Amino acid sequence: MSGTGTAAAFEVPERYRRAVVPHIMVDDAVAAIEFYRHAFGAREDVRIDAPGGGVLHAEISIGGSVLMLGDAGAAEAGSGSFAPPPVLGGGTSVMLHVFVPDVDALAERAAAAGAEVLQPPTDMFHGDRTVILKDPSGHLWVFLTHLEDLSAQELARRSATAATANGQRPTEG
């Protein structure tokens, strides 16, 4: 892993230890759980099978974070019971952020399992090493390894520097 952090020193920043638990809908929850297991090292914690087949509700753990998911096939999406998953024509404005000890290893494993790498592992101005992935269900994932804590002033300085480097005008703060 590049950057200044090490897997041994991994710790989720305090502000992100208690988070809203996302619940995503997928077209094939069994396949999604298997993909998350291989790509992201997920552990299946709960599964409630639907009476007519499929998964009514499941919970998995990734890097100490919980994700809820369930099937929302074409019939359910068409009925308006659930928002359709991206692969069934639904859009998403959500990115799922998960802190992990080694973002580089996760990115390599996820790409080998079929995730699309939208941004390779990169040391970011905010003090985290970050990869952005799209899973086969169309959901967007941001995995991060925390490298360093920053003061508000240092974060603002680095943000302005990054904006300027990207040809953007920094915001006044």
Protein Blocks (a to p, Z undefined) as FASTA:
>chain_A
ZZjbdfklgccdfklmpccddddddfblmlmmmmmmmmnopacfbdcddfkgpjfbdcdd
eehiacddddddfklmmnomaccdfknopacfbdcddddfblmlmmmmmmmnopacfbdc
dddfkopacdddddfkopacdddddfbdcdfklmmmmmmmmmmmnopacddZZ
